[in-house]
């Protein structure tokens, strides 16, 4: 009985440590978005996490913009950026060294991956 309890506790602790590592996205992440019209847009996201609140900036050749309404819960994240008066909703899933992201370009979903750039 003690052995089963110890094994279960050890596995739970390992899971929690791994989950904490995966969910820590604070820092710089880079990738390329292929827009619906076929343009390659290099992007860098500078994320800051405070609890479940996600803030930071999104940088592209057109400039730097702030991340608004950012949330992170577990390995899922969401935020929006506003470019020239248009909101672009982002959703994603966090992995150890990458994030799978989706952007809503006015009803067209675009999928891309960003990778940690600051390590």
Secondary structure, 3 states (H helix, E strand, C coil): CHHHHHHHHHHHHHHHHHHHHHHCCCEEEEEEEECCCCCEEEEEEEEEEECCEEEEEEEECCEEEECEEEEEECCEEEEEEEECCEEEEEEEEECCCEEEEEEEECCEEEEEEEEECCC
